């Protein structure tokens, strides 16, 4: 993981919806960091800086540095509340991570060789069922993304969760819940053709 994302935050004491509205009017975003052995801590982030970080796909699957009043904590993004109509972040949740404790995180899937896959060469159409997958691993093993090679996928065939090539130390918890949870992630299907009008 080459990228290092540092979130500069300030501790906040005011809570409640009215205090949050005041914070947002100042161009700030209310946030919280919780988990681990320490108590939850209320934070404030700069909205513009936060938007710049969130523009990077990798930030959602990285262990982040959250710097609060000079103290740096390791955390992952757990939840982002966005405004339904405006490009505005309303609230952010960070979850503390500890190097000896496994964490759950959603990791994006990167699909490669779609254009040259066996099925696409035959005229098939790629249909994605998932764009990310939940994994469990130690913080230092968290992958930035998981690559899905489409080269050998034929028309009518699909790749499932069990087909993913996972880095060392990374597991998909759903696969431990039974074969019915081995969901398809991508398939190549026959293109839909317009039906010819029937002769009267």
C-alpha positions, 0 to 999 in steps of 0.5 A, spaced: 500 500 500 503 505 497 498 511 498 498 514 505 492 518 507 492 523 513 486 526 515 487 532 520 482 533 525 480 537 531 477 534 537 469 537 538 465 537 545 459 540 542 454 534 540 447 534 537 444 536 530 444 543 532 451 543 533 452 539 527 449 544 523 453 550 525 459 546 524 457 544 517 456 552 516 463 553 517 465 548 512 467 543 517 464 536 517 462 532 524 466 526 525 467 520 530 472 515 531 471 509 535 473 502 537 479 499 540 481 500 547 479 507 547 473 511 548 469 514 542 472 521 540 468 526 537 472 530 531 471 535 526 474 535 519 475 540 513 470 539 508 474 541 502 480 536 504 475 531 506 472 531 499 480 531 496 481 524 500 474 521 498 476 522 490 481 517 491 478 510 490 484 507 495 482 511 501 476 506 502 480 500 502 486 503 506 488 504 513 488 511 514 492 516 519 487 520 523 491 526 526 487 529 532 491 534 536 498 532 534 496 524 536 495 519 530 491 514 530 490 508 525 483 507 522 479 505 516 473 509 514 466 505 516 461 510 514 460 516 510 453 520 510 452 524 504 447 529 502 442 526 498 442 532 493 448 536 494 456 534 493 456 535 501 459 530 506 454 530 512 458 526 517 464 521 517 465 514 522 472 512 523 473 505 526 480 504 530 484 498 528 490 495 531 495 491 528 494 484 532 486 484 531 483 482 524 478 487 521 472 487 516 473 492 510 470 492 503 475 492 497 474 494 490 474 489 484 478 491 478 476 487 472 481 486 467 481 483 460 474 484 459 475 486 452 479 480 450 475 475 454 473 468 450 465 470 451 466 477 449 470 475 442 464 471 441 459 477 442 457 476 449 456 482 454 459 483 461 454 483 466 457 485 473 454 483 479 459 486 484 463 492 484 467 490 491 467 485 496 467 484 504 474 481 506 477 480 513 484 480 515 489 484 519 490 491 517 497 490 514 494 485 509 488 489 507 489 490 499 487 496 495 483 492 490 482 485 488 484 483 481 479 479 477 481 476 470 476 475 465 480 472 459 477 465 460 470 467 461 466 464 456 458 466 454 454 463 459 459 462 464 460 466 471 466 468 476 464 467 483 467 469 490 470 462 490 474 464 484 477 470 486 485 470 487 486 473 494 492 475 497 495 472 503 492 473 510 485 475 506 479 471 507 472 472 504 467 471 510 461 469 506 464 463 503 464 460 510 457 461 511 455 455 506 455 454 498 449 458 497 453 464 499 458 463 493 455 469 489 457 470 482 461 477 481 461 477 474 458 473 468 458 474 460 451 473 457 448 473 450 447 480 447 439 481 447 437 481 440 430 485 438 425 480 436 423 480 429 415 481 428 411 475 427 408 474 420 400 475 420 
